[in-house]
Amino acid sequence: MRYRIVSAAVASLFATVPACAVQPGATATLALLETSDLHANVLSYDYFKLAADPSFGLERTATLIAQARKEFANTLLLDNGDTIQGTALADYQALVKPVKCGETIAIYKALNKLGVEGSGIGNHEFNYGLDYLGQVTGRQFDVAGVRKPAKPCAGPAFPQVLANVYSARTKKPLFAPYHIIHKKVSARDANGKPVTATVKVGIIGFAPPMIMSWDKRHLEGKVYTEGLRETALRYVPEMRRKGADLVVAISHAGLDNSDYSPKMENGNWHLAQVPGAKIDAMLIGHSHQVFPNPASTVPQFNLPGVDKVRGTVHGVPTVMPSLWGKHLGVIALHLRHDGKAWRVEQDKTRVEARAAQGQAPDEQIARLIEREHEATIDYVKTPVGSSGYRMSTFFADVGDTSAISVVNLAQADYVAAYVAANLPQHAGLPVLAMSAPFKTGAAGVTDYTDVKAGPLALNNAADLYLYPNSLYAVKVDGVGLKAWLEKSAERFNRIDPARTEAQELINSGFPGYNFDMLTSKDVAYEIDVTQPAGARIAKLRYKGAPVEAGQEFIVATNNYRASGGGSFPGLDGSKTLLASPDTNRDVLIAYLKKVRSLPRERMAQERSWSFAKVKTAGPVVFRSAPGVLEVARDAGLGNVSLLKEDDGSGKGYSVYALDLAR
């Protein structure tokens, strides 16, 4: 790995040129710059829609990075993780035409060009398996069942750190747990005279322990995780002993003040306050949110000890720069040397997330990956079938199942055939399927699935099924099926019919990708949003008869859900009947090729749910893209109306009203 060579050269330089001791009272500003959750969005291009989209892309973040380097004399660019997966470009390089050992993947080529000096590892890094992860990061994992090349393959030109994931074979961290960067900075002595000094910045990485559930098929028996607090206590004191002036946590997680658990997904609220393991700054991610943000209503940024204005968590400077290169996180650490080490002066430290919207792209980035970009476009244009109707998720939250029903049909078809051929003991059980709208506007006003009627190509299938999940099937009873749907219904806020003020329908803290739904003509159920969470599913029926508590079903889903992703009750891996080697997207593509066309008449029958009817004194509102009301009309949603063309947030959403009485 190239960064080892660079580090050795730097170490040699420091060994041969004596450094002047830093005098007490010297000051410096070191700006930590963070990218996070890039998800392989190198360019401002939507491979699903085959169109440029200026609202995201690392090529635009690159311009912010250049601006920050002009503004601050000292900068340190770090990436948080969830870097290598998330676009058709990433899938093409991992699955379709896998990169060779000597090749660097496109996103790392871009990060190398930008001069990244260190990174963490996110949960989605594990999606393609440990063989691929080891290859593209230039690692030689000593893990059972994983290839160990004679020499490292091409990887990024910067150190990658991950402290809380261990090889089950060696009991050692999968990556270097931490790395100490000897950062030469421009400073001023106590008299204000310019001096050059060195700040030893220790970076330590954390990934969500829930990877063991989310990517169980890749990780079980091969690696194990440790909680964030335990890991910090293990390594942070060691980093200090080895000379780290500062400890920067690159933690791929959000904030949660629930009782601490070593398995918790978003443990940074606890990480910021571990006695004996002081963190000087936190670069966080995973939640795809912006922090600091004074206007944020996101629950995790309104917890005790969290200052969403100044950007601190229990006093620790903290930043989260949303996703896809939409923002650049900046923590301008004001440092003062006390004669022993550099210390952070928190009252003079500034934290912000800078928006890339409106920034011109850095043209060097596009030239750098031109070949990979064009090859991906050619690939996703491969035809697979046709559709007689438009499939979108603009109104998936309020009953338009057009983009979900075809996925469920494909999944159920695959599982039914498998059961008939291989599981005769279960041949009499009904086969259902669950899927969710993966794109519901969380990443911006263009973040919706929208497949027009007409010819279908691979890019459309990828738009319909965003993630590289594998198809799984589970066996549940009537109680388990209802509990599954109840969890999904947490997507909605509780509505008070007597309130005259506008009420928000959507619970923004519950991701759209967890809003699982059945879309079978054989199943019917209602969601009563006037009831508390856990008591909203009513009139659940199968083929016209009420679903009994002990009635058994086989449900097609994905590995993430079947193995515990989203914390759905009863879904912990123990109910899995089928762990298919095929991805849900490949299953969908095969189905589209088999049926060749999707007639509107047939697909219109594939609906299961509706809202329980209730008259409300005031409007019930939600947000979606502008100019798409006709999509709701075409989907038969006559109870949806446009309330405001622009919601006033500056993000371009329109406000729609839902009449629950209709």
N, C-alpha and C positions, 0 to 999 in steps of 0.2 A: 504494500500500500504506500503510495507516494508520500503521504504526510509523515511517515516514519523517517524517511530520508530527510525531509525538510526539518523535522524536529531535531534530528541528529546534527544537521549542519548548524542550526541555531545554538544547540548546546555547545558545540565546538567553539563557536564564535564567542559565547559568553565565557567559556573556559580560558580563552586566549586574550581577551580584552577585559581587564578588571573593571567592574562597575563601580561608579562612585556611590558611596553610601548616601541614601536619601536622608536629609535632615528633618527633624521634627518641624511640623508646620507647613511642609510642602503640600501643595494642592494640585489637583488635576480633575478634569471631567472625562469620564470614559462612557461613551454612548453604546449600550448594548442594543443591537438591531436584531429583531426576530422576524423570521418567516415561520409560518406554521400551517399545517394541513393544506399544503400545496396540491396534494393529490394528483401529481403529474401534470398539472395545468401550466405547462411551460409557456404556451402561447395563449393569446386572447382569441381562442377558437373553440367553437362547440362542434365536436365531431359527430354528435347526434343530429344536429340540425344542419351540419355542413355549412356553417356560416361563422363569420367573425363576430365576436362579442366583446366589446371594449370594457365590460364591467369586471373582468377578472384577468388573471394571467401574470406569471412571474416576469414576463417581459416588461410589464408596466411597473411592478414592484421594483424592478431594476432601476428605474428612473428615480424612485423615491430613495433607494439606497445611495445612488450617486449624489443626490441632493443632500442627504444626511452626512455623507463624507465630506462635502464642501462646508457644511455648517459646523461640524464637530472636528476638532483636530485629532481626536482619538475615537475610533469606532471598532467594535467587535461584532461581526456578523455571524449569527448562529441560527440554525434551523431546528424546529421542534419535533419534526417527524410527521408521519402520515404523508410521506413524500412520494413513494414509488408506485402507488396504486390510485386509480380513480378516474382514468380517462381511457378512451379507445386506444390512444397512443401507448399507455402503460400496458394494456392487455395485449396489444400487438407485439410489444417487445418481450413480454413474459410468456405468452401462450400461443400466439399465432406463428410468429417467426422469432423464436427466442434468441436473444443476443448471445453472441459467442463469448468465451471466457476472456478474450482480450478486448472486448468492446465495453464501453461505458454507456449506460442507459441515458436517455435524453435529459431527464431531469437532473441527473448528477453532472452531466456535461455543462448544463446551464449554471448550476450552483458553483461548480469549479470556476467557471468564467467570472462569476460575481465575487469570487474570493471569500467564500464561506470558510470560517475558521474552526467550526465544530458543529456537531448536530446530535440530536437525540434520536430515538427510535420509537415510532408510534405503533398502535395496534394493527393498523392496516399494512404495515411492513410484513406481517406474517401471513397475509392472505394468499400469497402464491406458494407458500411452503418454505421450509428451511433450506432446501437445496438452492432454490432461486435466490433467497435472501443472502445466503452465504456467498453465492457467486457475485452478485451485483454490488455487494458491499466490500468485496475483496477479503472476506473472512475465510478461515479454515476451521469451521465448527467441529469440535470433538463431541459429536452427538450421535447416539445410536441410530442407524438407519439413514444417516445423512452423508452424502458424498463429501469426501475430504480431498480436494485436489492436491497434487504434489506441490504446486506453488499457488499463491493467491491469484485470483482473477482480477481483472480491472475493477477498481472501485472508486469511490470519491477521493479527492485529494485533500481531505480534511478528516480529523479524528471523529469517530462516532462513539457515543457513550451510552451505556445502558446498565444500570446497577442492579436491578431487581428481577432479572430473568437469568436462570442458571441452567447449565447442562445437567441433566439427570445422571449422566455417566460420570462426569468429573467433579460435580458439585461446585464448579467455578462459573463465574458470570459468562454469558454467551458473548458479550462484547466487553471491551474495557469498561469498568464501572465508572471511571472518571478520568479526566485528563487535565493537567495543569499547563495552561498557556502562559508563556513568558511574554507578556505584551509590552513592547516598548512604547512609551507615551511621552507626549510633550506636556510638561508640568511647569509649575512655578514654585520657587523656594519661598521660605517664610518672608523674604523681603520683596517678593514679587518678581524676582529675576527668572527668566526662562531657563529651564533645565530639562534634560532628558533623563527619564527614569524607567524602571521596569515594574509593572504590576503583575503579580502572579495570580492569574484568574483560574480557579478550579471549576470545571464544568462537570456536573454529574447528571446522568439521565435516568428517567423513570418512565415505565410504560404501565398501562392499566393492567392489574393482575387478572382482570376478566378475560384476557386473551386466551386463557386456558379453556374457557367455555366457548368463546367466539370462534376460535380456530382449533377446536379440539381435535379435528381430524389430522391436523398437521403437527400438533404439539404434544398430545397425550403420550406419556411415557418417554418423552424425549427431553423436555425442559420442565422447569417448575418456577413459580414466582414467589416473591417475598413482598410483604407489605411496605408501603412507602416509609412509614416511621421507623420500622425495624432496619430497613436498608440505610436510611439516613444516619441512624445511630452507628451502624457498622462502618460507614465510609467517610462521613464528614469529618469526624475527629482525625482520621488518618490523613485526610487531605490537608487539614490544618498543620499536622505534624510535619508533613512534607513541604510546608512552606507556602501554602495557598493564602494570599492576602484576602481574597474574596472567594466565596462559594456561590456559584450560580446554578440553580436547579433548572434543568431543561426537562420539565415534567409534562408528559402528554396526558393531561387530565384537567378537569375543571375543579369546581369547589363544591363541597358538600359538608354540612356541619352535623350530619347524622353521627350516631355513636361510631367511633372508629372501628374499622375492621380491616385486617390485612388483605382482604379480597375486594375492598370497596373500589368502585370505578373512578371516582373523582376525589382523591384524597388530599388535594393541595391545601385545603383549609387547615388540615391537621399537620401537614408537612411544614407549614410556615411557623409552627410553634412547638418544635421538638426540643425539649431541654437537652442541652449538651450537643446539639447538632445545628448550630445557627446557620441559617440561609441568609445570604445578603441580597439576593434578587431571585425572582421566579419568572421564568419564561414558560407560560402555560399554553394549552391548546385543547384539542379534542372536541370541545363543545361548539366550535364554529361560531363563537360570539366575539363581540368587541368589548375589550376592557383595557383601560377605564372608559366609562361612558356614563356621564351624569344622568342621562335620560333613560338609562336601561331599567326595564321592569323585570328582567330575567331574575328568577328567585335566587340563583347562586351569587348574584352580585349585590344582593340586598340582605346578606347575612350579617350577624354580629361580627365585628372585627374587620369587615370588608368596607373599604372606602372607595366607592365607584367614581368619585370625583378626582382624587389624588392618585388613584391606582395603587393601593396598598392592601395587603392581607395581613392582619395582625402586625402592621407596621412595616412589612417586607414589600419593597417595590415590586410590582407584579404587572405583567402585560399579557394580553391575548389578542392576536391580530386576525381574528375571524378565519377565513379560509380562502383557498384558491388564489392567493396573492392579492386579495382585495385590500389588504391593509399591511402596513409595516409597523411592527411593534418597536417602540423606542423607550429605553430607560436610560436617561442621562444621569449616570451616577456621579455625584459630586464627592470626590475623595480627598481625605486629609491624612497625611502620614503622622503617626504619633511617636515616631522614633523606633518602633518595632515593626509595624505593618501599616498598610493602607486601610483606612476605615471609611465607611460610607456615612456621609452627613445627610441624613434623611430629609432634613428640613430644606435642603438646597437641591435635592434630587427631583428630577421632573420625569413623569411617565405619560406617554400618549400612544395612541394607535392612529397612524396616519393613513388616510384613504388614498388608494391608487386611482379611483375613479377620476377621469379627466386627464390623467397623465399620459404623455406620449410613450409609446413602447420603445425600448432599447432595441434598435434594429439588428444589433450584433447577435442577439439571442435567436432571432428567427433564422439568420444565416447559419448559425451554429448547428441547428437541428433540421435543416431544410429537407434532407434526404429522408429522415425518419417521419417527418410530418407528411410529406407527399405519399410515402408508402402506406401510411395509416389511412389516409383519405381514399386511396385506391382500394384498399381492403374493405373498408366499411361500405363501399358502394355496391358490393356483391348482392345481387337480387335474391330474395327468399320467398316472395309471394305477393299477395295484394290484399287490400282491405276496401270494403265498400262503405266504410264510415270512418270518421275522425276519432282518434284515440288520444285523450288528453287527461291531465290531472288538475286542470284549472279549478274544477268543482268536485274533485274526488272526496273532499271532506264533507260534502253535503249530498252525496248520492250518485254522482256520475261515476259509474264503474267501468267505463269504456276501456281504460288503459289497464285495468286489473283483471277483468274477466278473461281475456285471452291468455294471460299468464296462468290463471287458475285452471283453465281448460287444458292447457298444455301439461301442467303439473299432474293434474288428476288423470289424464290419459296415460302418462308415463307410469304412474304408480299403479293404476288399475291393471295395466299389461304386465307389470312386474309381479304383482300379487298373484294374478292368474297363472303365471308361469312358474313361480318359485315359492309361493306361500299358500298352498292349497288349504291349509288349516284356517286361513283368514279370508278365503274367497267369498264368503257370504257377507262380509262387512261392507257397508257403504264407504266409498272413497270420496272424500271431499278435498278441497284445496284452499289454502290461505295465502294471500299475498297482500302487500301494502303499496300505497302510492309513495314511491321513493323520492319523488321531486314535487314538493308542495310549496315552493316559494321561499324556503328557509334561507337560501343563499342569494336571494334577490328576485326581482320581478321577472327575470327570464328563466328562473329555475323551476320549470314545469315541463313534464313530458307533453309533447305535442306532435303527434304523428298524423299527417293529413291523409285523407282517403286517396287510394291509388296504389301504385307499386310500392312494395316494401323491400328494404335492403337491410343489411346487417346493422347499419347505424340506427335504424328504427327499432330493431330488436334490442339493441343496447340501450336505447332511450326508454324502452318499456321495462327492461330489467337491468338496473344500473350496476349492481355489484357482482363480483365473481364468486357468488355463493355456490355451494353444491346442494343438489336436491336431496332432501331427507323426507322420510315419512314417519309419523308417530301414531301410536294407538291411544286414543283417549275415550273416556266415557262421557255421558251426557253432562255430568257435573264439571268435568275437565273442559269440555267444549264451551260451556257457558262461562266458566272462569276465564278462559282464553279471550272470549269476546268482551267480557267485562273489563279486562285489562286494556284491551284495544279502545274501549269507549272512554278511557281516561284522556283521550285526545280532546275531549270537550270540557269546557267549563260548565258548572252547574248553573242553570238558568232559572231565575225567579219569575214566574209568570206575572206577578203583581207589580214588578218594577216598571216604571214609566221611562226610565233612562235607558239609553242604548246599552246592550250587554254583548260582550265579546263571546262568540261561540267557541273559538279555538283556544285550547290551552297551549300556549306557546312553549311551555316547558316540557311538553310531551311530543317527541318527534313524529313527523308524518310517517317515517319508515317503520314505526311501531304500530301504526293504525291498520292492523291486520283485518281483513274482511273476507267473508265467504261471498261468492257470487254465483251460486248454483240455483237453477230454477227449482231444484228439489228442496231447497232450504228457505225458510223465511224467519225473520226476526226484526224486532223494533228496538231502537235506542231511545230511551226516555231521558233527555238531558235535564229534566227538572228534578231528577233523583240524584242522590249522592253517588260518588264513584263506588263501584262494587254492587250497585243495585239498579243498573240501567237497562239490562237486557230483558226484554219482555217478549212473550208469545213466540218463543223459539220452537220451530216446528220442522219436521222432516217428512216430506211427502204428505203434508196436510195434517199429520198427527203430532201432538206435543212430544218433544224429545224427553225421554225418560232418563232418570238419574243414572241407571246402570246400562243404558244403551251404548253400544260400542261403535266407534268410527275410526277409520284410518284417514289421517289428514296429511296431505302433501304440503311441505313447507320447505325451509332451507336449513342448512347446518347451523347458522347463527341462532335462529329461533329454537330449533330442536335441542340445542346444547345449552340453553339458558340465556341467550342474548335478549336484553330487554326486561329480564327478570319477570317473565310470565309465569304464573303459578303452575306448578307441576311439570314445567318443561325444563328439565335439568339433564337431559341425555338418557335418562332411564327408560323413557317410553319409545325410543327409536326402534322402528322395525326395519327401516331401509336407510342406509347411508350410501347414497349413490356416488360413483366416481364422476358422474356427469354434472356440469354446472346447470343451474336453473336457466341461464341464458341459452346454453346449447340445447337444452330440452325445448325451450320456446322456439328456437330456430328450426329444430327438426320437426316440430309440430307445424310450423308455418309452411315448411316445404311439403309436408305430407298433405295438409288440407288445401294448400295452394291459394285459397281465397277465404276471406272472412265476410260473409254476407251480413248486412245490417239486421235483417229480420231474425237470423239465428242468434246473434250476439245480444240483441235487445232482450231476449228471454233470460239471459244469465245475470239475474239480479237476485239478491237475497234480503237486503236490509232497507229500512226506511226509518225516519224519525217518528216517534209516537206523537200523535197530533195533540197540540195544546195551543190555546189562544193566549198570547202575551200582551200585556198592556203597553209595552214599548218595543222598539225594534231589536231584533237579534241580528248581529252584524258579524261579518268576516271579511278578510282581504284576499284579493287575488289579482291577477294581471288585468290591465286595462283593455277595454275593447273586445272582450270575449263573451259578452252576455249571450250572443247567439249560440255559443257552445252549450250553455246551460239549457237553452230552449231546445236545441237538437237532441239533448239527452233526456228530454221530457221533464225537466225541472222547472215547472211553471211557478213554483213558489219562491224563485230567486229573482231579485230585482236589483238594479243599480241604484245605490244611494248617493255615492260621490265618485266623480271621475278621478279625483286625486285625494288621498287620505291625509295629505299635508306633511307627511314624514320626510319628504324629499327623496324617497326611494322609488316613487312611481306607481305604487299600488293603488288600485281602486277599492272602494268600500262597497260591499254588496249586502243586501238584507235577505234573511231567510224567514219566510212566513211559516211558522211551525203549525199553524192551524190548517194548512192546505196539504 
